[in-house]
Amino acid sequence: MKVKILDFTKSLESIDKVRGGVIREKIYDILYKLYGLSIAEKKDPEVVFGQTALSIILSSVFYEHISNGHSHLRSLSDYIRESGYIEGLRRALEDLLRIDYREAIGVTLEILDVIPRDIEYRVKDLVDIALKITSKRSLLKRDFAGRVYHEITGDIALRKGFATFYTEIPAAYLLATLAIYSLLGLDEKNILEITDEEAYKIIERIKNSRYGDFACGSGTLLTAVHNTCTRIASALKYYYDLDDVNPDEIARKLVEENIYGIDALKYASQITAINLALLVPTTITKENVYTIYLGYLDYIPVKGAWLGSLELLVGSQRVGGILGYLERGLQDVAGKVTIEGHFGRVEIPDKFDVIIMNPPFARPTLRSKEVPEEERSFFGFITEEQPRKELKEKYSEILEQVTEKLRNIAKENIERLQGLPEELKNIIEGVSDEKLRQYLNIGLAGEALPFLYLAYKYINEEGGVIAFVLPRAVLSGVQWFLARVLLASEFHVKYVIVSSDPERGYNFSEGSSLSEVLLVAKRVREHKPDEETVFVILTKKPRISLEGMLTAERIIEAVKRGEISASLGNVSFIIKRVKREELLKYIDNWYRFASIPEPLLSDYMFKFLESKTIPISDLKVKIPLVRLHKLLKTVNVRRKRGKREVYVSVKAIGIDAKEFYTLYNCSTATITPYPALKGTEERFRSSMKIRPNAYLIPKNEEVKEKAIEKFNIYAGRILLPGVNIWYVTSRVIVLYSDQKMLSNTHYAIKLNVDPSTEPYAEKALVLWFNTTWGLLTILINREETRGGWAQVKMGQWLLMPVLDVASLDSETIKRLAGVFDRYAEKQPRRIPEQFNPRDPDPIRLGIDIEFLEALNPELKNKHDYVKEKLLELYKHIDIALKQWIG
C-alpha cells in the first residue's frame, strides 16, 4: 500500500507542477481549510497528495462496507466496469450520498472533482487495494483506518513538521484497557470470579457510559476503547452463558450513542468517523464525531478566535448551539461529522464516564530567540499575524482562567491533602520565596495542561476515569505542579506508565522522540486510606495492539500478586506501588517513583533520602540533607510596581536564559570584569572546576546599569545546569569556578554560610553534587525531556535535597574541600562509563571513598571494605544507566 500511495503522490505531483500547483491548492482547501490560516502542510505535495490517496482508499473501503447493508446498492466493481475508476467511484459514492452519509464521503467526492483524468491509472491502484482490503473483514475491526493513517500520511506529516502526533497503537490499547478496567472495577476483581448479576451490571455499565476524546485525531484511542468494551462484553457473554447479550448490538450502540470524538481538523474527524464505522459488523445510522473550529471567523454570531476543543471550557451548550448554526450555514467551516447527517443542535454530554486523550503538547507560541518574530507560530503551525494575535489573546484568557481555577482548587484542598510538606503548602498559599512561586504558573506547561483541566470539568464525579498520553513533565515539571495537586485532590491516580526502552523509544506517540507518560486516574469524592498508585516502567514496550491489551492485564495481575517486575513475551516492566501519603509527600516531583529502572537502586535512594544515611558495613554515614533554597543567600532585587520601583527579597539563584540574552552579549575575544560560562560543550565542563570561556558586555546603554547590577547580585562560583543536559556526554553535573560568573546555560548560586568558611562550603557542596549520591539525587529529581536528555529547572533545584553544609563543623567542611581540591581538575569518564563494577572509573571511586572518609574518618581503616560495598552499589547503577540510555 505504501508503494502505491507513493506512486500516486509522485504522479499527481508531476502533473500538478505542469499546472502551476493548482491541484494542490484546491485539494488542500478540501482537506484542511482553516479560514484565515495557513499551515505547514499546505506547501507540501507529499502530505496533501498522500492524504488524497488515503481518502480515496478509505472511502472505497467504506462504500463496500456500508453497501452490504443496503440491497439496492451495487458493488463498487460494477460501477468501475461501467464507467472506469474515477467516474465509477464517483457514481458509487453519489448513490451512497442519496441515502446520506454525506460527511463520510463528501471529502472524497470533492477530491474526485479536482484530480485530473490522466491520473486514472494510479486511482485504479488505490481502489484495487481497497477492494482487496474489504475482502478481509478482520482487518476492518482493528483500527484499520487509523493504522493506515499513522503508517503512511501521518508519518509524512510528522516528517514534514506538522504540529500533531498520533498515539502508538500498542500504547492506545494499553491505555484504553487500563482505563476501561478501572471504570468497571475489573482491576480489583477477577472477571472469572464474579456472579451472573455482576456480569450483567458490568455490561450495562459498558452500554450506558459515555466515552470521549477531545483531541481525537485519527480515532485510535476511541477505537481502542470500543474494542476493549466489546471484548469484555463478549468475554462475559461466553464465560457466563448470557444468551440475551448481543455483542454486535453493543458494538453498534457504542458508536451511535456512547462514543464522542472531537478534533480541530475536519479531515482528522472524518478519519475517526470512518474508523469507528468500520468496527461495527452491522450498518450504523449516526455517530458523534465533531470538528470544533480552530482559527478566526468573521461571521456573526461566531465572530472571533476559536480554540478548538478548549472552547468547551466556555460551555458545551454555547459550543453546541454555535456548531449547530455552523452546520446549517457554514458547513465547510465546522460541524458534526456524522455517518447519517441529521443536522440540528450538536449534542455534547455535560459529563463523560471515560475521557481518553493524547492532546497537543507544545507551547502555543515559539519563544526561541533564534526564531524571528514574523516566523513564530501558534500551536506549531499558525503563522499569519492577525489570526495568530487573536488566537494568542484568546488562549491567554483561557490560560488565566485555568490558572486561577487550579490555584483555587489547590487552596481549597490543602486540608484534604494530608501529609503535604509544609514548604509545598506555603507555595500553594502564596507565602513562599518569590522564585518558588513559579510552581503556581502553568504558562510554560504547554497546551496539554488546559486539556487535562478540560477533562476534569467534563468527567463524571462518580467514578469517571481520565486516561491521558502526556509529556513526562506532568510528573516532575514545575509548571505542572498545580496539575499534580488537582490529580491528587480530585482523583485516585491509579496508573502511571513510562518507557525506559532505549531501543523502542521513551515515547507513546508516533514519530515522537519525547519522553512521555500514560496516566489513568479515577474521580473520587473521598480518598481511602489504603489508596495506592501503581507506577510502571516499561523496560520493553509492547509492539502490537494485542501486546498492549495483554500488557495491561499482566500489569493488573502483577499488582494483585505483589510482583515488582514481570514480563509477557517480548514485553517487560518494573512495578512500584506508592501509597497516597508518599504520593503527597513527593508531589513536587512524582517522577522520583519512575526515574530509576532498577528496583533495588530505586528503593536504596528512597531509603537514603528518608534516613539521610549511607550504610557501609556496620557503620552508618550520616548525611545531613536540606532543601537547597534553605542554604541560599537572600538578595534584594529591583522590581517595577506600576510606576514605582521597589526592592524584593529573593533567593540568590539565577539568572535564566531569557534574562541573560536580554541583558548581555557574549565575547570570547574581549576580557571584561564580567566572566561567563557560555554553552554546554563537553570540553568546557569536563571537570568539576572550570574557567570562564566568555565575557559579558551589556547589550546596550539602556540596560547597562541593570546588567551590571544583576551581575553583582547573582554571579557566583557554583553553577547548576539549567538547560537540557545529554547525560551520555556528561562527566560531572555541577561546576565550580574560582571567579564569580554568570551563564546562559547554568544558574549561579550563592550560599548563606559563615563568611569564614564560605569558600570551603562552596567546594564541599560541589563535591557532594558530583558524588554518586549527589548524582543519583539529581537523576531522580530530573525532568526528562527526551531519553538521555534531561534538565533540572530553577524551582526543582530550589526544592532538591542537598548536603547541608551549613550544619557541618569547620573541620569536616575543610576535609571535604580538600577532597574537592584533589579531584577538581581531574577528568572522570563520561557518567555512563563510570560505574562498571569490573572496571570502575578510578576518579569516580576516589571521589566517593574520600567523600565518605571526610564525613567519617573511621572509614579510612576500612578502605577495601568500603570499596567492595561501593562496587556492589555501582553494579546496580550500571544496570540502571544501561536500561535508561542504552
Disulfide bonds with the S-S distance in Angstrom:
none
